[in-house]
């Protein structure tokens, strides 16, 4: 996929242990890796996720670790309103820095949580 913006909006979210009979409602880390592996350096992958009732920063760090392990990527960006989060994955540091600047500016307008875990 060349110069693509890929948005994944699974029904419920990223893979969890309790998804046994509901796999179609989740996106697995294997599926995320498959999409990521097909992207070029100028593309980005956004994953929409409802946030469970847990401490936000710990949750973002937890998902970051899982995505980094699955994708062998250097960093995961996120932007959140504390109810939903978009995880943003890129392969290129320059693209990632541009996205970081963009979401940081946007977050100031709408009081959102952003970061690079």
Order of alpha helices (4+ residues) and beta strands (2+ residues): beta-beta-beta-alpha-beta-alpha-beta-beta-alpha-beta
